[in-house]
Amino acid sequence: MAEVPVGKGRVVLTTLRLDEAQPVVAAKARRLGSALLTNLGVPLGRRQDDLTGLKQRPLDLQRFFTAALRDETADDGQGGWTDQGAQDLRALPTGALRVAGMTFDVRPGCIALRSAAHLRFQPDKVTGIPVGGPCVALHLLHAAAWAGPEGTSVARLRVAYQDGQEAVVPIVTGVNIADWWTPADLPQGRVAWRGPSANGRIVGVYATTWRNPRPTAPLATVAVENAGSDAIYLLLALTCGEQP
C-alpha cells in the first residue's frame, strides 16, 4: 500500500482487489475495505441498490418446482421443503411479495436441490428455465438449509444468453444467501420475509440481485445446480428486472 500526494489531496494505492474478491472471501474483503476507508476519514453509508425504476417481470417457475412449501411427514423421502415435517415454510404467504423495489410471484412450491448429505431424492440441478429478452438484473428469492459456515458454496446460477455466452453466479453462505433458520441481512442480500415455523421460531427467506454485466444482451434460459456441499439450495421465485 502506498500514499501519493495529489494537489490538495492524496491517492492511496493498494494491490488488494477488494471490489473483485472471490465469493468465498467477498464478505471479509468488504469489511477490510470499509475499515480502510474509515481509517482514511471517508464517511460511509449502506449501499442502496435503487432498482425501483426497473419493470419487474416475475418468471413462472411452477413447472420446475420439485417440492411444496408444506411438508406433512418428516424424513419420508418425498416431503416438501426440507423434508422435516411441520418445520417447513407453510407460513409464507403466496402471491406478490414486494421488497426493496423487487417483486416476486410466490407460489406454494419451490425448486429444492439435493445436497451431499440431504434430500437425496431431489435433483442436483434444474435446467432450461426460460427467461427471454434482455434483463438488467435477475432477482432471486431463495434460502439455504444446513448452510454451513461463511464461505460455503451452496449452489450456482447459470445464465445462458441467446448468443451462446454464459454467466455463472455463485451462491455462497454469508454473501448472498444464508440459512432459513437464522434470517439476517447479508452483504449481497436481505431478508425478504420473516415468519414463524411450527415451533414458533422466526425463520426467513432472502432476496438477492444479480446485476447483468451485459444488460442489453437477450437472455435465453437459467439453470440452478448444487455446488456439492452439504447445504440444500431452495429457490422460491425469480424475477427479471427490465428497462421500462
N, C-alpha and C positions, 0 to 999 in steps of 0.2 A: 504494500500500500504506500502511495506517495501523495504528497500535497504540493500543489503548484500555485503560486500567487498569479492571479489574472485580474488586471485592473483593480477595482476596489474589492474584489472578492477572491475566491480561491477555487481550485478544481482538485478534487480528491480522486485519485486513480486507484483501482483495485483490479486484480485479475480474477476475483471471485465473480462467477456468473449468477448473481443472486436472483435475477429475473428469469433465468432459463435453467433452473435446477431440475434434476431428475425428480419425478413424482415422489419417490421414497424419501427424499430429503427436502422436499419443497417447503414443508411447514417450518423446519429448522432454518432453512435459508431465509425465509421471510422474517422470522424472528431476529436473525442475525442482522439482516438489512435494516429492520426497524431500530434495533439497538444502535447501529452505526449512525443512522440519520439523526436519532435522538441525541447522541453524544456530540454531533456536529451542530446541534441547535436548530434542526429542521422541525417545524411543527407538523405533527402527523394526525391524521384522522382516518376513520374507517372508510375504505374504498366503497363507493356507491356505484354499482353497475346499473345505470338507468336504461332499462330495456322497455320502458312503458310506451315508447313510440313505435315499437315493432308490432306488426299484425301477428296475433297468436293463432296458430293453426294446429290444434291437437291432432295427433295421428291415432288411427284406430288400431289398437293392439289386441283387440279381443280374440281374434282367431289365432293369435300366437300365445295366449295365456296357457300356462302349464299348471296353475294352481289357483284355487279360490283363496279369498282372504280369510275365510272361516274354516276352521278345522274341528270336526266332531270327535275324532278319536286319535289320541296321541300314539305315535310310533306304529301306525298301521301300514305304513309304506304306500299310502295313497291319499293322504290327507292334504289339506290346504296349508297355505303359508309355510311355516317351518315344521309342520307335522308334530306339533306339541300340544294338540288338543285345544282346549279353550284359551290357552295362552297364544292368541292369534291376533289378527288385525281387524276383527269384525266391527270394532268401534269406529273405524274410519268411514266418514260419510262419503257416499258416492255422488257423482255429479261434478259440477265445475268447482275446482279448487284454485283460488287466486292467491298468489303470494309474490310480492316484490315485482310486480309487472309481468309475472308469468301466469299463464292459465293452463291448468291441466284438466283432462277429462278422466275422472276416476271412476272405474268400474269395479264390480265385486270379484276381481281376479288380478293376477299378476304373472309375470314371467319369473319363475323360480328356477335357478340353476343349481345342479348338484355341485358339491364340493368334494375335496379329497376325503372328507370324514362324514358328510351329512347328505341327506336326500339322494341316496344312490339311485332311486327310481326316477329322478328327474334328468332331463337332458343336460349336457355340458355346454351347449350353445343353442341359440335360436338365430336363424339367418333369414334374409330376404324380406325384412320389414320395409315396405315401400315408403319412400319419402316424396320424391317427385318435386322438381323445381328447386330454385336456389333458397338457401336458408342462411340468414346472418348468424343465427345461433340455434342450437338444439338444447332444450331444457329437459332435464331428466328428473322424474320423481321416483326415488328409489331408497333402498335401505340394505343393510347387511345384517346377517346373524352370525354369531361366533366370529366377529370381525377381526379379532386378533389385535396385536399392538399397532401403534402408529407405524406406518410404512408398509403394512401388509398389502400385497396385491390381491384385490378381491375379484376383479373382472376387467374385461377390455371391451370398449365400444368400437366397432369397426364401421367407419363411414365410407361408403362407396360413392364416388362421383360418376356422373354419366359419361365422362370422358375416359373412364377406366382407372383413374387415380384413386388412392385410398388414404384415409387418415385414421390413425389408431389413437384412441383416447383411453389412457389408463385410469382405472377406478381404484383408488388407494385409500385405505383406512387412515383417518386423521387428516386427509387432504380434501377430498370431495365426497366422502361417504364415511359413515360410522355405524355402530351397532344400533338397531332399532330399540334396544333395551335401555340405552343411555343417551337420549337425544340432547345434543348441544350443537351450537353453531360451529362451523368449520372455516378454515381459510378460504376454501373454494366452494362453499355450500352453506346452506342454512336450513334450520328445522322448518319444514313447511306445514307440519301438523303435529300436535301432541294430543294424546288421549289416553284413557285408562285401559289396561289389559284386564283379564278376568280376575286377577287378584288385586286390582286397584293400582298397580304400578303404572306410572306415566311412561308411555312409550312414544315413539315418533318415527317420522319418515323425513327424508331430506330432499331439497330442491337444489340441483346443480346445473350450471350453464356451461356448455362448451361453445366458445366463440369460433366460428368457422374462419380459418385463415384465408379461404377463397370464397367470400360471401356471394359472389356473382356466379359462381360455377354451380350448375344444377346438380343436386344430389339424386342418386338412384335409390339406394337401399341402406339400411342399417342392420348390423348384426351385433349380438352380445354373446360373449363367451366367458366361461370361468377362467381364472388365472392359475388354477392348480393348487391353491391354498385350501385350508380348512374352512374358509369363510364362504357363507352362502350369499349369493347375489340375488336381489329381489327388485325387479323393475316393474313399477306400477303404471307409469304413464310417460309419454314422450310427446313433446310439443316443438313444432318448428316456428321460430321467430323470423318473420319475413318483413321486408321493406313494405310499407303501406302502398 
